Amino acid sequence: MYSKINKKIKSVIHFLTYDIWRVNGSDGPHVKINFINITKTFLLTFRNINGSQINTRAAALTYDSLLSIVPLLAVLFAIARGFGFQNLVETQLFQYFTGQEVALSKAMQFIDGSIDYAHGGMFLGLGIIILFYTVITLLTNIEDNFNIIWRIKKGRKFSQQFTDYLALILIAPLFLICNAGLSIFLNSTTNIHIIGTVISPIVRLISYVIIILLFTFFYIYIPNTKVKLSAALLGGIVSGSCFQIFQILYISGQFWITKYNAIYGSFAALPLLMLWLQLSWFICLFGAQLSFSYQNVNKFSFEKEITNISRRYKDFILLMITTLIVKRFETGKKPYTADELSETYKIPTRLTNDSLYYLLQVGLIVETLTENDMIVAYIPGIDINHITITYFFNKLDQYGSENFKINIEGDIKNIWEKTLEIRNMIYDHESGVLLKDI
């Protein structure tokens, strides 16, 4: 009996760690494949918590948020005041930090002072610029963390940052305002009596829906890449639900948390705020990792092998990607995107992105935007009639620094010359073959 159980456990572990990554979309019914993909998504996400350093990044964003919290709330309240919803935002904040009313009241005084200075200070307009600069810096750090999770090497340009972040600053508070208004409505005994006990749970569910939509909006909008709605929605459902549950536990646990007041006195608000920010950012980044894993689950079949890829296979991938881009350009077709290369030729997404980034640095390819979708695609960086096999490998060999103190004119001169001779012999055999003719 024990041996059968042990054997079954080992078979399940083997399936989850090896066999499941060899299953593709043609291996079974649609429902089964969807279930396997969801399972692979969560396995990838949990496996990459340490690889993506989510805990460390959450801590860094907590520090950035503490430095930017007054300017961020000042901008939020300025927008809410403009729409006449300042009281709703205040109610939502006091609900999040029940028991810390004194600290929040002092924070509100700082915020009001920041807004008044920005509007009527000695340097009119300078205060507004400083506030927005601080908020944009925080949003840039958030985008950088999302891009790292999505394996994106380059962030938005400054012009894009200004327009995209401004839209984010204006849109995101609307979700909080709606959630705050709903909370006030539900906390009113008169309204609860009106809607009755049957409709009340449905109305309360709307609060979850609003937060889920907010997280989904973040996962689509913040990364500097195209995120599918299904992937963002899965991350939004998981992280939004976890965030709401965390809020309920946090608020209901204020009695236990009041023990910190006895230890820290009036400074208790700071560690509690850091705890809330740390866990909130962890949930947010976990959802981003979940969205990335779901969208790219079919490209992770051999993800573990990438860290141990051979030199020969790495050269093969680089040559293959460059040749495909050259041939697509020669035919005048729509240029390849990173996702198209990964999905069409079953290349793990991390290997594709790393290879494309390396080829960009070498100068063999350049970025462009597709006409309709405005997605980053790739075309040859030089005349395709000059890209021979020898030229290709020479560009790879010569990229990077060789300015070291090794004396190649001394005793090891022969070794250096033999290295060049061997590589030239390899490339000269196919010296005149163009990549477009392979």
C-alpha positions as CSV (number, residue, x, y, z in Angstrom):
1,M,0.0,0.0,0.0
2,Y,2.8,2.4,1.0
3,S,4.8,1.6,-2.1
4,K,1.8,2.3,-4.4
5,I,1.2,5.7,-2.7
6,N,4.9,6.5,-3.0
7,K,5.0,5.5,-6.6
8,K,1.9,7.6,-7.3
9,I,3.4,10.6,-5.6
10,K,6.6,10.3,-7.7
11,S,4.6,9.9,-10.9
12,V,2.7,13.1,-10.1
13,I,5.9,15.0,-9.3
14,H,7.5,13.7,-12.5
15,F,4.5,14.8,-14.5
16,L,4.4,18.3,-13.0
17,T,8.2,18.8,-13.3
18,Y,8.9,17.2,-16.7
19,D,6.0,15.6,-18.7
20,I,3.6,18.5,-18.4
21,W,6.1,20.8,-20.3
22,R,6.1,18.4,-23.2
23,V,2.3,18.7,-23.7
24,N,1.2,20.9,-26.6
25,G,-2.1,22.1,-28.0
26,S,-2.6,19.1,-30.3
27,D,-2.2,16.4,-27.6
28,G,-5.8,16.2,-26.3
29,P,-9.2,17.8,-25.9
30,H,-9.5,21.6,-25.7
31,V,-10.8,21.5,-22.1
32,K,-7.9,19.3,-21.0
33,I,-5.3,21.5,-22.7
34,N,-6.8,24.6,-21.1
35,F,-6.6,22.9,-17.7
36,I,-3.0,21.9,-18.3
37,N,-2.1,25.4,-19.5
38,I,-3.6,26.9,-16.3
39,T,-1.6,24.4,-14.2
40,K,1.6,25.3,-16.1
41,T,0.9,29.0,-15.6
42,F,0.7,28.7,-11.8
43,L,3.7,26.4,-11.8
44,L,5.7,28.9,-13.8
45,T,4.6,31.8,-11.6
46,F,5.6,30.1,-8.4
47,R,8.8,28.9,-9.9
48,N,9.7,32.4,-11.0
49,I,9.0,34.2,-7.7
50,N,12.6,33.9,-6.8
51,G,13.9,34.1,-10.4
52,S,12.1,37.4,-10.9
53,Q,13.0,38.5,-7.4
54,I,9.4,39.5,-6.6
55,N,10.1,39.9,-2.9
56,T,13.1,42.1,-3.5
57,R,11.3,44.2,-6.1
58,A,8.3,44.6,-3.8
59,A,10.6,45.9,-1.1
60,A,12.2,48.3,-3.5
61,L,8.8,49.6,-4.6
62,T,7.8,49.9,-1.0
63,Y,10.7,52.2,-0.4
64,D,9.9,54.2,-3.6
65,S,6.3,54.5,-2.5
66,L,7.2,55.8,0.9
67,L,9.3,58.6,-0.7
68,S,6.6,59.4,-3.2
69,I,3.5,58.9,-1.1
70,V,2.8,62.6,-0.3
71,P,3.3,63.8,-3.9
72,L,1.3,60.8,-5.1
73,L,-1.6,61.4,-2.8
74,A,-1.4,65.2,-3.5
75,V,-1.9,64.5,-7.2
76,L,-4.7,62.0,-6.4
77,F,-6.5,64.5,-4.2
78,A,-6.0,67.3,-6.7
79,I,-7.7,65.2,-9.4
80,A,-10.4,64.1,-6.9
81,R,-11.0,67.7,-5.8
82,G,-11.3,68.8,-9.4
83,F,-14.1,66.2,-9.9
84,G,-15.6,66.9,-6.5
85,F,-14.8,63.5,-5.0
86,Q,-12.2,64.4,-2.4
87,N,-14.4,63.1,0.5
88,L,-14.9,59.7,-1.2
89,V,-11.1,59.3,-1.6
90,E,-10.5,60.3,2.1
91,T,-13.2,57.8,3.2
92,Q,-11.5,55.0,1.2
93,L,-8.0,55.8,2.7
94,F,-9.4,55.8,6.3
95,Q,-11.1,52.5,5.6
96,Y,-7.8,51.0,4.4
97,F,-6.0,52.2,7.5
98,T,-8.5,51.8,10.3
99,G,-7.0,52.6,13.6
100,Q,-4.4,55.1,12.2
101,E,-6.7,58.1,12.0
102,V,-4.3,60.4,13.7
103,A,-1.4,59.6,11.4
104,L,-3.7,59.9,8.4
105,S,-5.0,63.3,9.5
106,K,-1.5,64.6,9.8
107,A,-0.7,63.2,6.3
108,M,-3.8,65.0,5.0
109,Q,-2.4,68.3,6.4
110,F,0.9,67.7,4.5
111,I,-1.1,66.9,1.3
112,D,-3.2,70.0,1.6
113,G,-0.1,72.1,2.1
114,S,1.6,70.5,-1.0
115,I,-1.5,71.3,-3.1
116,D,-1.7,74.9,-1.8
117,Y,2.0,75.4,-2.5
118,A,1.8,74.0,-5.9
119,H,-1.1,76.3,-6.9
120,G,0.0,79.4,-5.1
121,G,3.6,79.2,-4.1
122,M,6.3,81.7,-4.8
123,F,7.2,79.9,-8.0
124,L,3.8,79.4,-9.6
125,G,3.7,76.1,-11.6
126,L,7.1,74.8,-10.2
127,G,5.3,73.0,-7.4
128,I,3.0,71.2,-9.9
129,I,6.0,70.2,-12.0
130,I,7.8,68.8,-8.9
131,L,4.7,66.8,-7.9
132,F,4.2,65.3,-11.3
133,Y,7.9,64.6,-11.7
134,T,7.9,62.6,-8.4
135,V,4.8,60.7,-9.5
136,I,6.3,59.9,-12.9
137,T,9.5,58.7,-11.4
138,L,7.5,56.3,-9.2
139,L,5.5,55.1,-12.3
140,T,8.8,54.7,-14.2
141,N,10.1,52.4,-11.5
142,I,6.8,50.4,-11.6
143,E,7.1,50.1,-15.3
144,D,10.7,48.9,-15.1
145,N,9.7,46.1,-12.7
146,F,6.8,45.1,-14.9
147,N,9.1,45.1,-18.0
148,I,11.7,42.9,-16.2
149,I,8.9,40.4,-15.4
150,W,7.9,40.5,-19.1
151,R,11.5,40.2,-20.3
152,I,11.3,43.6,-21.9
153,K,14.7,45.2,-22.3
154,K,13.6,48.7,-23.2
155,G,11.0,50.9,-21.5
156,R,8.9,53.7,-22.9
157,K,10.5,56.8,-24.4
158,F,10.2,60.0,-22.5
159,S,7.5,61.4,-24.8
160,Q,5.5,58.2,-24.3
161,Q,6.0,58.3,-20.6
162,F,4.5,61.8,-20.3
163,T,1.3,60.9,-22.3
164,D,0.8,57.4,-21.0
165,Y,1.5,58.2,-17.4
166,L,-0.7,61.2,-17.5
167,A,-3.6,59.1,-18.8
168,L,-2.9,56.5,-16.0
169,I,-2.9,59.2,-13.3
170,L,-6.3,60.4,-14.6
171,I,-7.9,57.0,-15.1
172,A,-6.7,55.0,-12.1
173,P,-8.3,57.2,-9.4
174,L,-11.7,56.7,-11.0
175,F,-11.6,53.0,-9.9
176,L,-10.8,54.1,-6.3
177,I,-13.5,56.7,-6.3
178,C,-16.1,54.1,-7.5
179,N,-14.9,51.7,-4.9
180,A,-15.1,54.3,-2.2
181,G,-18.6,55.4,-3.2
182,L,-19.7,51.8,-3.2
183,S,-18.2,51.3,0.3
184,I,-20.1,54.3,1.6
185,F,-23.3,53.1,0.0
186,L,-22.9,49.6,1.6
187,N,-22.0,51.0,5.0
188,S,-25.2,53.0,5.1
189,T,-27.8,51.0,7.2
190,T,-30.6,52.8,5.3
191,N,-29.3,51.6,1.9
192,I,-28.7,48.0,3.2
193,H,-32.3,47.9,4.5
194,I,-33.5,49.1,1.0
195,I,-31.6,46.6,-1.1
196,G,-32.3,43.7,1.2
197,T,-30.2,40.7,2.2
198,V,-30.5,39.0,-1.2
199,I,-29.2,41.8,-3.4
200,S,-26.6,43.0,-0.8
201,P,-24.0,40.2,-1.5
202,I,-24.3,40.9,-5.3
203,V,-23.6,44.6,-4.6
204,R,-20.7,43.8,-2.4
205,L,-19.3,41.6,-5.2
206,I,-19.1,44.8,-7.3
207,S,-16.3,46.0,-5.0
208,Y,-14.3,43.0,-6.0
209,V,-15.0,43.5,-9.6
210,I,-13.8,47.2,-9.5
211,I,-10.5,46.2,-7.9
212,I,-10.1,43.3,-10.4
213,L,-10.7,45.7,-13.3
214,L,-8.1,48.1,-11.8
215,F,-5.5,45.4,-11.6
216,T,-6.4,44.2,-15.1
217,F,-6.0,47.7,-16.4
218,F,-2.6,47.9,-14.8
219,Y,-1.4,44.7,-16.4
220,I,-2.5,45.7,-19.8
221,Y,-1.4,49.3,-19.7
222,I,1.9,49.4,-17.7
223,P,4.2,46.9,-19.4
224,N,5.9,48.2,-22.6
225,T,4.5,45.4,-24.7
226,K,1.1,44.1,-26.0
227,V,-0.6,42.1,-23.2
228,K,-3.6,40.0,-24.2
229,L,-6.9,40.7,-22.3
230,S,-7.2,37.0,-21.2
231,A,-3.7,37.1,-19.6
232,A,-4.3,40.4,-17.9
233,L,-7.7,39.3,-16.7
234,L,-6.3,36.1,-15.1
235,G,-3.7,38.2,-13.3
236,G,-6.4,40.8,-12.3
237,I,-8.8,38.1,-10.9
238,V,-6.1,36.5,-8.8
239,S,-4.3,39.6,-7.6
240,G,-7.5,41.6,-7.2
241,S,-9.2,38.9,-5.1
242,C,-6.1,38.4,-3.0
243,F,-5.8,42.2,-2.5
244,Q,-9.4,42.4,-1.3
245,I,-9.0,39.4,1.0
246,F,-5.8,40.9,2.4
247,Q,-7.7,44.2,3.0
248,I,-10.4,42.4,4.9
249,L,-7.9,40.5,7.0
250,Y,-5.8,43.7,7.6
251,I,-8.8,45.8,8.6
252,S,-10.4,43.0,10.8
253,G,-7.0,42.4,12.4
254,Q,-6.6,46.0,13.7
255,F,-7.2,44.8,17.2
256,W,-4.2,42.5,17.0
257,I,-2.2,45.2,15.2
258,T,-2.8,47.7,18.0
259,K,-0.1,45.8,19.9
260,Y,2.3,47.7,17.7
261,N,1.0,50.9,19.3
262,A,2.2,49.8,22.7
263,I,5.7,49.0,21.3
264,Y,6.2,51.9,18.8
265,G,3.9,54.5,20.2
266,S,3.0,57.2,17.6
267,F,5.5,55.6,15.2
268,A,3.3,52.5,14.8
269,A,1.8,53.9,11.7
270,L,5.1,53.6,9.8
271,P,5.7,49.9,10.2
272,L,2.0,49.2,9.5
273,L,2.2,51.3,6.4
274,M,5.3,49.5,5.2
275,L,3.7,46.1,5.9
276,W,0.6,47.1,3.9
277,L,2.7,48.5,1.0
278,Q,5.1,45.5,1.0
279,L,2.3,42.9,0.8
280,S,0.3,45.0,-1.7
281,W,3.2,45.3,-4.1
282,F,4.0,41.6,-3.7
283,I,0.4,40.8,-4.7
284,C,0.6,43.3,-7.6
285,L,3.9,41.8,-9.0
286,F,2.7,38.3,-8.5
287,G,-0.3,39.1,-10.7
288,A,2.0,40.6,-13.3
289,Q,4.1,37.4,-13.3
290,L,0.9,35.3,-13.6
291,S,-0.2,37.4,-16.6
292,F,3.2,36.9,-18.3
293,S,3.2,33.2,-17.6
294,Y,-0.3,32.7,-19.0
295,Q,0.4,34.6,-22.2
296,N,3.7,32.8,-22.8
297,V,2.9,29.4,-21.4
298,N,3.3,27.6,-24.7
299,K,6.8,29.0,-25.1
300,F,8.2,27.6,-21.9
301,S,8.4,24.0,-22.9
302,F,12.2,24.0,-22.5
303,E,12.7,27.1,-20.3
304,K,14.9,25.3,-17.7
305,E,17.3,24.3,-20.4
306,I,18.0,27.9,-21.5
307,T,20.3,28.5,-18.6
308,N,22.5,25.6,-19.8
309,I,22.3,26.2,-23.6
310,S,25.4,25.1,-25.5
311,R,27.6,27.6,-27.5
312,R,26.7,25.8,-30.7
313,Y,23.0,25.9,-30.2
314,K,23.1,29.6,-29.2
315,D,24.9,30.4,-32.4
316,F,22.3,28.4,-34.3
317,I,19.4,30.4,-32.7
318,L,21.1,33.7,-33.5
319,L,21.7,32.7,-37.1
320,M,18.2,31.3,-37.5
321,I,16.5,34.4,-36.1
322,T,18.7,36.7,-38.2
323,T,18.1,34.6,-41.4
324,L,14.3,34.6,-40.8
325,I,14.2,38.4,-40.4
326,V,16.4,38.9,-43.5
327,K,14.2,36.6,-45.6
328,R,11.0,38.2,-44.4
329,F,12.4,41.6,-45.3
330,E,13.5,40.4,-48.7
331,T,9.9,39.3,-49.6
332,G,8.4,42.6,-48.4
333,K,6.1,40.9,-45.9
334,K,5.2,42.2,-42.5
335,P,8.3,42.0,-40.2
336,Y,8.5,39.5,-37.4
337,T,7.7,40.4,-33.8
338,A,9.2,38.6,-30.9
339,D,6.0,36.7,-30.2
340,E,5.6,35.6,-33.8
341,L,9.2,34.2,-33.8
342,S,8.6,32.3,-30.5
343,E,5.1,31.0,-31.4
344,T,5.9,30.0,-35.1
345,Y,9.2,28.3,-34.4
346,K,8.6,27.1,-30.9
347,I,11.5,29.1,-29.4
348,P,11.3,29.7,-25.7
349,T,10.3,33.4,-25.2
350,R,13.2,34.2,-22.9
351,L,15.7,32.8,-25.5
352,T,14.0,34.8,-28.3
353,N,14.1,38.1,-26.3
354,D,17.7,37.6,-25.2
355,S,18.7,36.7,-28.8
356,L,16.9,39.7,-30.3
357,Y,18.4,42.1,-27.7
358,Y,21.9,40.7,-28.5
359,L,21.4,41.1,-32.2
360,L,20.2,44.7,-31.6
361,Q,23.3,45.5,-29.7
362,V,25.5,44.0,-32.4
363,G,23.7,46.1,-35.0
364,L,22.5,43.2,-37.3
365,I,18.9,44.2,-36.7
366,V,16.9,47.3,-35.7
367,E,13.5,47.9,-34.3
368,T,10.5,49.1,-36.2
369,L,6.7,49.4,-35.6
370,T,4.1,47.4,-37.4
371,E,1.7,49.6,-39.4
372,N,-1.7,48.5,-37.8
373,D,-0.9,47.3,-34.3
374,M,2.1,49.6,-33.6
375,I,3.9,46.7,-32.0
376,V,7.7,46.5,-32.0
377,A,9.0,44.3,-34.9
378,Y,12.5,43.7,-36.3
379,I,14.1,44.3,-39.7
380,P,17.8,44.0,-40.9
381,G,20.0,46.7,-39.6
382,I,22.2,46.8,-42.8
383,D,21.9,46.0,-46.5
384,I,20.9,42.3,-46.7
385,N,23.2,41.9,-49.7
386,H,26.1,42.4,-47.4
387,I,25.1,40.0,-44.7
388,T,27.1,36.8,-45.5
389,I,27.7,34.0,-43.0
390,T,31.3,35.2,-42.5
391,Y,30.1,38.8,-41.9
392,F,27.5,37.5,-39.4
393,F,29.9,35.5,-37.3
394,N,32.6,38.2,-37.4
395,K,30.1,40.7,-36.1
396,L,29.3,38.3,-33.2
397,D,32.9,37.6,-32.5
398,Q,34.0,41.3,-32.5
399,Y,31.1,42.6,-30.4
400,G,32.2,43.6,-26.9
401,S,35.4,44.8,-25.3
402,E,38.8,43.3,-26.0
403,N,40.7,46.0,-24.2
404,F,42.3,44.0,-21.4
405,K,45.9,43.8,-20.1
406,I,46.6,40.4,-21.5
407,N,49.8,40.7,-23.5
408,I,49.0,39.0,-26.8
409,E,52.4,40.0,-28.1
410,G,54.3,37.9,-25.6
411,D,54.4,34.2,-24.9
412,I,50.8,33.7,-25.8
413,K,50.9,35.4,-29.2
414,N,50.8,32.1,-30.9
415,I,47.6,31.1,-29.1
416,W,45.9,34.3,-30.1
417,E,46.9,33.9,-33.8
418,K,45.8,30.3,-33.8
419,T,42.4,31.3,-32.4
420,L,42.0,33.8,-35.3
421,E,43.2,31.2,-37.8
422,I,40.8,28.5,-36.7
423,R,37.8,30.9,-36.8
424,N,38.8,32.2,-40.2
425,M,39.0,28.7,-41.5
426,I,35.5,27.9,-40.3
427,Y,34.0,31.1,-41.8
428,D,36.0,31.1,-45.1
429,H,34.4,27.9,-46.2
430,E,31.0,29.7,-46.6
431,S,32.4,33.2,-47.0
432,G,30.3,34.3,-49.9
433,V,27.0,32.8,-48.9
434,L,24.3,35.4,-48.0
435,L,21.9,34.7,-45.2
436,K,19.0,35.4,-47.6
437,D,20.2,32.5,-49.8
438,I,20.5,29.9,-47.0
